[in-house]
Amino acid sequence: MTRPTAMSVARALVWFAAAYGLALVGYLVINAVSSRWLGTGEYGYFVIAVTTSLVIGQLGLFGAHRGGLREAAIMGETDDPERLARLRSDVRVALLLTLPLAAAVSGLVMSLITGDTAATRIVAGAGFAALVWLGGVQKLWANLLRGLGAIRFASLLEGRSGGGLVSCGQAVALLLVWLLWPETGLTGALAAMAVGFAGPVLTAGLMVHRRWAHVPGRTPLWSAARDSVRRNWRFAVNQFAVYSAMTVELWVAGLVFGEVDASHYAAAQRLSLLLAIPMTAIQVVFAPVAARLLDRGRTEDLQAVLRTGATAAGVVTSFVWIPMLIAPGAVLALVLGEDFRGAAAPLVVLTLGGLANVVVGLAGTALTMSHREGVVAAVQTGSVVARLALGFTAAILWGPVGLAASAAVVAAATYGLMWWQAWRLLGVRTDVTLRPRLSLLKRTSA
């Protein structure tokens, strides 16, 4: 991989804005096509399957991607054979052991619960296993590339939407399968989503490999696995909890509601995630920045950079949340089709809850990059438990709106607690500010 030249945070944010726009287009097309193809009968299960594959992929990586990001960010563009060897060892464990195991087991389970014929079950299981594996590899390469300085490509590869390259590839594959083989339904949709990963993931893998190809020696796999788990298990718990928290209510909806209500809740949740795309994508820029500034003890600069970044993300997000609060039914009908207007009330509630993430900013990123990923893991694990307990109760008593309210309350409490922990442990505020220091972004290297 050719080493990138230094790029300021300000320039990186401009690139991020373009990458966000591309990701947003792909994300909307994916949902527009899948909702019209699968209807209220299967769309909810499609969303549940796709988001669950991300959760399992996070578990399969066992924290190697986030630990690798921090190590690579500290190393930056310099050659450090010891760190590169450690990164390569963790990647081997994820690619050859933990991630394939997670994909195989989950694919087997999917084949047992989906489809009416043997052929359908095999395709569904294989497609889901591929989604798990490719989604995990996408996260792995994107985090390493971010740390190593390939910020532009990383911003196109990863994001809450899947990243611009991936989401657009998935959108095209989904559209083609719908037009050519509409009878494949849910199984065909999952297979198309897996195909969309292939090209960007392969390209990213080649880029990372070129960076450490000169590093000699390989640690035996089982020994490397032991060392990787010891280094990264807190990241694993943290990331699994984060992605589970995004999916818990979908699982509850699938278990408690009928097909239509489950699809309506899934539709509301998918659109409300548009609020999280800017904040998630902006981590592509700010996670390595936080790691470097914390390593150098520059907490004052870190606070200014993070608060300015949160403000920038808030401005971008306003173009999404304002229409979803003013005309939720119209937004749902435009994106997903007329059959999904019934999801308007849950969408409003989830949008209000999602605004807490925008206000708080990148508190979790600051904590994980400061070697306090255990704190984040504890907060996120508590969030998942609360979501399960409150979610089932609210869903049974008050339906989709009650489930949305439960999710919004727990999300706001989680983000608030994360902000407080960053302030208490690091002395750093991450919330939006009315006085952003844009000049500092131009001087800070991304």
ZIJOJO-V499638 format. One record per residue. RES is the residue in one small letter. SS is DSSP state (@ for helix, = for strand, . for the rest). Layout:
RES/SS ; RES/SS
This chain:
m/. ; t/. ; r/. ; p/. ; t/. ; a/. ; m/. ; s/= ; v/@ ; a/@ ; r/@ ; a/@ ; l/@ ; v/@ ; w/@ ; f/@ ; a/@ ; a/@ ; a/@ ; y/@ ; g/@ ; l/@ ; a/@ ; l/@ ; v/@ ; g/@ ; y/@ ; l/@ ; v/@ ; i/@ ; n/@ ; a/@ ; v/@ ; s/@ ; s/@ ; r/@ ; w/@ ; l/@ ; g/@ ; t/@ ; g/@ ; e/@ ; y/@ ; g/@ ; y/@ ; f/@ ; v/@ ; i/@ ; a/@ ; v/@ ; t/@ ; t/@ ; s/@ ; l/@ ; v/@ ; i/@ ; g/@ ; q/@ ; l/@ ; g/@ ; l/@ ; f/. ; g/. ; a/@ ; h/@ ; r/@ ; g/@ ; g/@ ; l/@ ; r/@ ; e/@ ; a/@ ; a/@ ; i/@ ; m/@ ; g/. ; e/. ; t/. ; d/. ; d/. ; p/@ ; e/@ ; r/@ ; l/@ ; a/@ ; r/@ ; l/@ ; r/@ ; s/@ ; d/@ ; v/@ ; r/@ ; v/@ ; a/@ ; l/@ ; l/@ ; l/@ ; t/@ ; l/@ ; p/@ ; l/@ ; a/@ ; a/@ ; a/@ ; v/@ ; s/@ ; g/@ ; l/@ ; v/@ ; m/@ ; s/@ ; l/@ ; i/@ ; t/. ; g/. ; d/. ; t/. ; a/@ ; a/@ ; t/@ ; r/@ ; i/@ ; v/@ ; a/@ ; g/@ ; a/@ ; g/@ ; f/@ ; a/@ ; a/@ ; l/@ ; v/@ ; w/@ ; l/@ ; g/@ ; g/@ ; v/@ ; q/@ ; k/@ ; l/@ ; w/@ ; a/@ ; n/@ ; l/@ ; l/@ ; r/@ ; g/@ ; l/@ ; g/. ; a/. ; i/@ ; r/@ ; f/@ ; a/@ ; s/@ ; l/@ ; l/@ ; e/. ; g/. ; r/. ; s/. ; g/. ; g/. ; g/@ ; l/@ ; v/@ ; s/@ ; c/@ ; g/@ ; q/@ ; a/@ ; v/@ ; a/@ ; l/@ ; l/@ ; l/@ ; v/@ ; w/@ ; l/@ ; l/@ ; w/. ; p/@ ; e/@ ; t/@ ; g/@ ; l/@ ; t/@ ; g/@ ; a/@ ; l/@ ; a/@ ; a/@ ; m/@ ; a/@ ; v/@ ; g/@ ; f/@ ; a/@ ; g/@ ; p/@ ; v/@ ; l/@ ; t/@ ; a/@ ; g/@ ; l/@ ; m/@ ; v/@ ; h/@ ; r/@ ; r/@ ; w/@ ; a/. ; h/. ; v/. ; p/. ; g/. ; r/. ; t/. ; p/. ; l/@ ; w/@ ; s/@ ; a/@ ; a/@ ; r/@ ; d/@ ; s/@ ; v/@ ; r/@ ; r/@ ; n/@ ; w/@ ; r/@ ; f/@ ; a/@ ; v/@ ; n/@ ; q/@ ; f/@ ; a/@ ; v/@ ; y/@ ; s/@ ; a/@ ; m/@ ; t/@ ; v/@ ; e/@ ; l/@ ; w/@ ; v/@ ; a/@ ; g/@ ; l/@ ; v/@ ; f/. ; g/. ; e/@ ; v/@ ; d/@ ; a/@ ; s/@ ; h/@ ; y/@ ; a/@ ; a/@ ; a/@ ; q/@ ; r/@ ; l/@ ; s/@ ; l/. ; l/@ ; l/@ ; a/@ ; i/@ ; p/@ ; m/@ ; t/@ ; a/@ ; i/@ ; q/@ ; v/@ ; v/@ ; f/@ ; a/@ ; p/@ ; v/@ ; a/@ ; a/@ ; r/@ ; l/@ ; l/@ ; d/@ ; r/. ; g/. ; r/. ; t/@ ; e/@ ; d/@ ; l/@ ; q/@ ; a/@ ; v/@ ; l/@ ; r/@ ; t/@ ; g/@ ; a/@ ; t/@ ; a/@ ; a/@ ; g/@ ; v/@ ; v/@ ; t/@ ; s/@ ; f/@ ; v/@ ; w/@ ; i/@ ; p/@ ; m/@ ; l/@ ; i/@ ; a/. ; p/@ ; g/@ ; a/@ ; v/@ ; l/@ ; a/@ ; l/@ ; v/@ ; l/@ ; g/. ; e/@ ; d/@ ; f/@ ; r/@ ; g/@ ; a/@ ; a/@ ; a/@ ; p/@ ; l/@ ; v/@ ; v/@ ; l/@ ; t/@ ; l/@ ; g/@ ; g/@ ; l/@ ; a/@ ; n/@ ; v/@ ; v/@ ; v/@ ; g/. ; l/. ; a/@ ; g/@ ; t/@ ; a/@ ; l/@ ; t/@ ; m/@ ; s/. ; h/. ; r/. ; e/@ ; g/@ ; v/@ ; v/@ ; a/@ ; a/@ ; v/@ ; q/@ ; t/@ ; g/@ ; s/@ ; v/@ ; v/@ ; a/@ ; r/@ ; l/@ ; a/@ ; l/@ ; g/@ ; f/@ ; t/@ ; a/@ ; a/@ ; i/@ ; l/@ ; w/@ ; g/@ ; p/@ ; v/@ ; g/@ ; l/@ ; a/@ ; a/@ ; s/@ ; a/@ ; a/@ ; v/@ ; v/@ ; a/@ ; a/@ ; a/@ ; t/@ ; y/@ ; g/@ ; l/@ ; m/@ ; w/@ ; w/@ ; q/@ ; a/@ ; w/@ ; r/@ ; l/@ ; l/@ ; g/. ; v/. ; r/. ; t/. ; d/. ; v/. ; t/. ; l/. ; r/. ; p/. ; r/. ; l/@ ; s/@ ; l/@ ; l/@ ; k/@ ; r/@ ; t/. ; s/= ; a/.
